[in-house]
Amino acid sequence: MLIIGENIQIISTLVKNAVETRDAKPLQDLARKQVEMGAGMIDLNIGRRKKDGPEVMSWMADIMHEAVPGTGLSLDTTNAAAVEAGLKRCKELGVEAMINSASADPERLESMMPLAAEYGCKIIALTMGANIPASADSRVELAMSVIVPKAMELGIPVERLYLDPLALTVNGMQEHAMETINAVRMFKMMLDPPPMTTIGLSNVSNTTPHEGRSLLNRTFLAMLMAAGLDSAIADPLDEKQNEVIRIIEQRDDSTPVGRLLLTLYDKTAAMESLEPDDVDMNDPDQVAIFKTVRVLENKTIYAASYLEI
């Protein structure tokens, strides 16, 4: 599981101030912490950055290469000129780059996909146009009719194309969670060889109380991994999330929670649901996972107090 570290994002006050003042140290410290905790790439989210985007992205590539040499960079901005400047600098530095992201929107598709072809880099493609399709079938149709044909036209190998079915918050939009999981499953079946997959993981817990976000994120991740997810833009500083990844990848059934997570993984892979009989209802940690799965499956209506019900 490739984790693309999400923590350098312009909505953060620390990141915003560091970018504005060109203070490399806070950003480099964040990058080092993420890599130390298992991030395989670092996402550099600079927002739209219309005026100075190219200069900022080039500077970010330089300071990241200095802090975490050998670590790939995900260039996250809607400013195509900034993406190109970052790609050029990454190429000069010998740094692996990824574009985050294209979509089926014609303007974004035509501005980002050719850059991926020109620079031979990976690219994330959001399976959306002007809006996010409601169903997994609609997201797959958009991928097959618009995104994949464009990549093939430009000669982008399927292993460099990362399809993102988009995660939406369970707070008011929980019906999308299973559609997202099913879309990942379907992406992996639609081509041979299959495209790669990724997701902005923490979107599933947006606008929910902070103390419950990790549980939602890591439970959703276990289910997505079972569907075939290859990578996630996520917080590598979340140790509990990292432990879920380790348990699944190592098939570690040495603890009751580990056994439950592997049961969840296996049942999701088989398109089955976790059942009460799979859970020790006297174990609060197992009960919390079970209740979270029920929310993600849209079988229990999400509320901030769902664990207390």
C-alpha positions in Angstrom: 0.0 0.0 0.0 1.5 3.3 -1.2 0.7 6.1 1.2 1.0 9.6 -0.3 1.5 11.9 2.6 -1.3 14.5 2.7 0.1 16.8 5.4 1.6 19.5 3.3 -1.6 21.3 2.2 -2.2 25.0 1.8 -5.3 25.0 4.0 -3.0 24.4 7.0 -2.0 27.7 8.6 1.5 26.3 9.2 2.0 25.4 5.6 0.4 28.6 4.2 2.6 30.8 6.3 5.7 28.8 5.4 4.9 29.1 1.7 4.2 32.8 1.9 7.5 33.5 3.7 9.5 30.8 1.8 10.4 29.3 5.2 11.6 25.8 4.2 12.1 24.3 7.7 8.5 23.7 8.8 7.8 22.0 5.4 10.9 20.0 5.5 10.2 18.8 9.0 6.7 17.8 8.0 8.1 15.9 5.0 10.7 14.1 7.1 8.1 13.0 9.7 5.8 11.6 7.0 8.6 9.6 5.4 9.7 8.3 8.8 6.2 7.1 9.4 6.0 5.3 6.1 4.9 7.7 3.4 6.2 6.6 0.0 5.4 9.9 -1.7 4.7 13.4 -0.5 1.8 15.4 -1.7 2.5 19.1 -2.3 -0.9 20.9 -2.2 -0.4 24.6 -3.1 -4.0 25.3 -4.1 -4.7 27.3 -7.2 -1.7 29.6 -6.8 -2.4 31.6 -9.9 0.2 34.3 -9.7 3.3 32.6 -8.3 2.4 28.9 -8.8 5.4 27.9 -11.0 7.9 29.5 -8.7 6.4 28.0 -5.6 6.2 24.5 -7.0 9.8 24.6 -8.2 10.9 25.9 -4.8 8.9 23.1 -3.1 10.5 20.5 -5.2 14.0 21.8 -4.3 13.4 21.9 -0.5 11.7 18.4 -0.6 14.6 16.9 -2.5 16.9 18.4 0.1 14.9 17.1 3.1 13.8 13.6 1.8 16.0 12.7 -1.2 14.7 9.8 -3.2 11.1 10.4 -2.2 8.6 10.9 -4.9 6.5 14.1 -5.1 2.8 14.5 -5.9 2.2 17.9 -7.5 -1.2 19.0 -6.2 -2.6 22.1 -7.9 -5.1 23.1 -10.6 -2.5 25.5 -12.0 -1.2 23.6 -15.1 1.8 26.0 -15.4 2.8 25.3 -11.8 2.5 21.5 -12.4 4.7 21.8 -15.5 7.3 23.9 -13.6 7.3 21.2 -10.8 7.6 18.4 -13.3 10.6 20.1 -15.0 12.3 20.6 -11.7 11.7 17.1 -10.6 13.2 15.8 -13.9 16.3 18.0 -13.3 16.6 16.6 -9.8 15.9 13.0 -10.7 12.8 12.9 -8.5 9.8 10.7 -9.3 6.8 12.9 -9.9 3.0 12.4 -9.9 0.3 14.8 -11.1 -2.5 15.3 -8.7 -4.8 15.5 -10.6 -6.7 15.3 -13.9 -10.4 14.5 -14.3 -13.0 13.9 -17.0 -13.6 17.7 -17.2 -12.4 18.6 -20.7 -10.4 21.6 -19.6 -8.6 19.7 -16.9 -8.2 16.6 -19.0 -6.6 18.5 -21.8 -4.3 20.5 -19.6 -3.0 17.7 -17.3 -2.9 14.5 -19.3 -0.5 15.8 -22.0 1.9 16.8 -19.3 1.9 13.3 -17.9 2.7 12.0 -21.3 5.4 14.5 -22.0 7.2 14.0 -18.7 6.6 10.3 -18.4 5.1 10.6 -14.9 2.3 9.1 -13.0 -1.1 10.9 -12.9 -4.2 10.7 -10.7 -7.5 11.0 -12.6 -10.6 11.8 -10.6 -13.6 10.0 -12.0 -15.8 13.1 -12.2 -16.7 15.7 -14.7 -18.6 18.8 -13.7 -20.1 16.7 -10.9 -19.3 13.5 -9.0 -21.4 10.6 -10.4 -23.6 9.0 -7.8 -23.0 5.3 -8.6 -20.0 3.1 -9.1 -21.2 2.1 -12.6 -21.3 5.8 -13.6 -17.7 6.4 -12.3 -16.5 3.3 -14.2 -18.3 4.5 -17.4 -16.6 7.9 -17.1 -13.2 6.2 -16.7 -13.8 3.9 -19.6 -15.3 6.4 -22.0 -13.2 9.5 -21.3 -10.2 9.1 -19.0 -8.7 5.8 -20.2 -9.1 6.5 -23.9 -7.3 9.9 -23.5 -4.5 8.2 -21.6 -4.2 5.5 -24.3 -4.3 8.2 -27.1 -1.3 9.9 -25.4 0.6 6.7 -24.8 0.4 6.8 -21.0 0.9 3.3 -19.7 -1.9 1.9 -17.6 0.5 1.4 -14.7 1.1 5.1 -14.5 -2.7 5.9 -14.5 -4.2 6.1 -11.0 -8.0 6.2 -11.0 -9.6 8.0 -8.0 -13.3 7.1 -7.5 -13.6 10.0 -4.9 -14.4 9.6 -1.3 -17.2 11.7 0.2 -18.0 12.4 3.8 -20.2 10.0 5.7 -21.7 13.1 7.3 -24.8 13.5 5.1 -23.4 11.5 2.1 -22.7 8.1 3.6 -24.5 6.3 0.7 -21.4 7.1 -1.4 -19.0 5.0 0.7 -20.0 1.6 -0.7 -20.2 3.1 -4.2 -16.6 4.2 -3.8 -15.5 0.7 -2.6 -17.4 -0.9 -5.5 -15.9 1.5 -8.0 -12.4 0.5 -6.9 -13.3 -3.2 -7.3 -14.7 -2.5 -10.8 -11.7 -0.4 -11.9 -9.5 -3.4 -11.2 -11.7 -5.7 -13.4 -12.2 -3.3 -16.4 -8.8 -3.7 -18.1 -6.0 -6.2 -18.4 -3.6 -5.1 -17.0 -5.7 -3.1 -14.6 -5.2 0.6 -13.9 -3.8 1.6 -10.6 -6.2 3.1 -7.9 -5.9 5.7 -5.2 -8.2 7.8 -3.0 -8.2 10.9 -0.9 -8.9 8.9 2.2 -9.6 11.5 4.9 -12.5 13.0 2.8 -14.7 10.2 4.2 -14.5 11.8 7.6 -14.6 15.4 6.6 -16.8 17.5 8.9 -17.0 14.8 11.5 -15.6 15.2 15.1 -11.8 15.1 15.2 -11.7 12.3 17.8 -13.6 9.9 15.5 -11.9 10.6 12.2 -9.1 8.0 12.4 -11.6 5.2 13.1 -13.7 6.1 10.1 -10.6 6.5 7.9 -8.8 3.3 8.9 -11.9 1.2 8.7 -12.8 2.5 5.3 -9.2 1.9 4.2 -9.4 -1.8 5.3 -12.5 -2.2 3.1 -10.9 -0.3 0.2 -7.8 -2.5 0.4 -10.0 -5.5 0.1 -11.5 -4.1 -3.0 -8.1 -3.7 -4.6 -6.9 -0.2 -3.6 -3.2 0.4 -4.5 -2.6 3.7 -2.7 -4.1 6.4 -0.7 -3.5 10.1 -0.1 -3.6 9.9 3.7 -2.1 11.0 7.0 1.0 8.8 7.6 1.3 10.2 11.1 -1.8 8.3 12.1 -0.2 5.3 13.9 -3.5 3.4 14.3 -4.1 3.7 10.6 -0.6 2.4 9.9 -1.2 -0.5 12.2 -4.3 -1.5 10.2 -2.2 -1.5 7.0 0.4 -3.6 8.7 -2.1 -6.2 10.0 -3.6 -6.6 6.6 -0.4 -6.7 4.7 1.2 -9.2 7.1 -2.0 -11.1 7.8 -1.3 -10.7 11.5 -4.1 -12.5 13.4 -2.3 -12.5 16.7 -4.8 -10.2 18.4 -8.6 -10.2 18.6 -8.8 -6.8 16.7 -6.3 -8.1 14.1 -8.5 -11.2 13.5 -11.6 -9.0 13.1 -9.8 -6.7 10.6 -8.7 -9.7 8.6 -12.3 -11.1 8.7 -13.5 -7.6 7.5 -10.9 -7.7 4.7 -11.8 -11.2 3.6 -15.5 -10.7 3.7 -15.3 -7.4 1.8 -13.1 -9.0 -0.8 -15.8 -11.7 -1.2 -18.5 -9.0 -1.4 -19.9 -10.2 1.9 -20.8 -8.2 5.0 -19.4 -8.3 8.5 -21.9 -10.0 10.8 -22.5 -9.7 14.6 -21.3 -13.3 15.0 -17.9 -12.2 13.7 -17.6 -9.7 16.6 -16.8 -10.1 20.3 -19.5 -7.7 21.6 -17.7 -7.5 24.9 -14.7 -5.9 23.3 -15.2 -2.2 22.9 -12.6 -1.9 20.1 -14.3 -4.6 18.0 -17.7 -3.1 18.6 -16.4 0.3 17.4 -15.1 -1.3 14.2 -18.4 -3.1 13.6 -20.5 0.0 14.2 -18.2 2.0 11.8 -18.6 -0.7 9.1 -22.4 -0.5 9.5 -22.2 3.3 8.9 -19.9 2.8 5.8 -22.3 0.2 4.5 -25.2 2.7 5.0 -26.9 0.3 7.3 -26.8 2.7 10.2 -27.4 6.4 9.8 -24.3 8.4 10.7 -24.4 10.8 13.6 -21.6 12.1 15.7 -22.8 9.8 18.5 -23.1 6.7 16.5 -20.6 4.8 18.7 -22.8 5.4 21.7 -26.0 4.0 20.2 
